Amino acid sequence: MDKILDKFSKLLSKNGVVLISTQEGVGEKFVEEPFLPGKKIFLDFFTIRELKEKLRNRGFKIIKATKRPPRKNEFNYNKVFILARKMTKSR
């Protein structure tokens, strides 16, 4: 995630907005792909607190951060959503 957030910070103009959606949790693992039986997919998990800190450290202001339980046909993990605005010029 660090490399991705670094790219967002580099590519977005000041006041640019990013929306991040991921699975809530800690660590990483392979899980069954819900739409491709027998296949596995790699998931990286993050907490809202962790993502907020990573974004703030890169010059983003958190607009909104929320989570919700999984819905039908989704991975069985809470979903994290963070909307953030870049407050600094590109690095």
Buried (B, 14 or more C-beta within 10 A) or exposed (E): EEEEBEEBBEEBEEEBEBEBEBBBBEEEEEEEEEEEEEEEEEBEBBBBEBBBEBBEEBBBEBEEBEBEEEEEEEBEBBBBBBBBBBEEEEE
